[in-house]
Amino acid sequence: MTPIELDAKRMGILRRILAIEDEASLQQIENLLQKLELPIMRGYSPEALRDAVVRSQEDIRNGHTYTQGQMRAKHPRK
């Protein structure tokens, strides 16, 4: 999978998570992420991670997003 495809997959997952309004479901996701111990998350406090999600939500609301075509144009395959 290319880096662009990975980013698109991540954004899709984030959109699905952001649409969840059920606290129990969000807790299950949080528990799963804690079990995975993703390397990029090590060393970050839960507050810092929540802040990153809030910033991402604000970016989406403010239209600071790119289509897959725009990303491909910006980062063409070599």
C-alpha positions as CSV (number, residue, x, y, z in Angstrom):
1,M,0.0,0.0,0.0
2,T,1.4,3.4,-0.9
3,P,1.8,6.2,1.6
4,I,-1.1,8.1,0.0
5,E,-3.3,5.0,0.2
6,L,-2.4,4.6,3.9
7,D,-3.3,8.2,4.5
8,A,-6.6,7.8,2.8
9,K,-7.3,4.7,4.8
10,R,-6.4,6.5,8.1
11,M,-8.7,9.4,7.1
12,G,-11.6,7.0,6.4
13,I,-11.1,5.4,9.8
14,L,-11.0,8.8,11.5
15,R,-14.2,9.9,9.8
16,R,-15.9,6.8,11.0
17,I,-14.7,7.3,14.5
18,L,-15.7,11.0,14.5
19,A,-19.2,10.0,13.5
20,I,-19.6,7.7,16.6
21,E,-21.8,9.3,19.2
22,D,-22.1,6.3,21.5
23,E,-19.8,6.6,24.5
24,A,-19.6,2.8,25.0
25,S,-18.4,2.3,21.4
26,L,-15.8,5.0,21.8
27,Q,-14.6,3.4,25.0
28,Q,-14.2,0.1,23.2
29,I,-12.1,1.8,20.5
30,E,-10.0,3.5,23.1
31,N,-9.4,0.2,24.9
32,L,-8.4,-1.4,21.6
33,L,-5.9,1.4,20.8
34,Q,-4.4,1.1,24.2
35,K,-3.9,-2.7,23.7
36,L,-2.2,-2.1,20.3
37,E,0.4,0.2,21.8
38,L,1.1,1.9,18.5
39,P,4.7,3.2,18.4
40,I,3.6,6.6,17.2
41,M,1.3,6.9,20.3
42,R,4.0,6.0,22.8
43,G,5.1,9.0,24.9
44,Y,1.9,10.9,24.1
45,S,-0.5,11.6,26.9
46,P,-4.2,10.9,26.4
47,E,-4.8,14.7,26.6
48,A,-2.3,15.3,23.8
49,L,-4.0,12.7,21.6
50,R,-7.4,14.1,22.3
51,D,-6.1,17.6,21.4
52,A,-4.9,16.1,18.1
53,V,-8.3,14.7,17.4
54,V,-10.0,18.0,18.2
55,R,-7.6,19.8,15.9
56,S,-8.4,17.3,13.2
57,Q,-12.1,17.8,13.7
58,E,-11.7,21.5,13.4
59,D,-9.7,21.1,10.2
60,I,-12.5,19.0,8.7
61,R,-15.1,21.5,9.7
62,N,-13.1,24.4,8.3
63,G,-12.5,22.7,5.0
64,H,-8.8,22.1,5.5
65,T,-8.9,18.8,3.8
66,Y,-7.7,17.4,0.5
67,T,-9.3,15.0,-2.0
68,Q,-7.4,11.9,-3.0
69,G,-6.9,13.4,-6.4
70,Q,-5.3,16.6,-4.9
71,M,-3.0,14.4,-2.7
72,R,-1.9,12.4,-5.7
73,A,-1.2,15.6,-7.7
74,K,0.8,17.0,-4.8
75,H,2.7,13.7,-4.1
76,P,3.0,11.9,-7.4
77,R,4.4,8.4,-7.5
78,K,8.0,8.1,-8.4
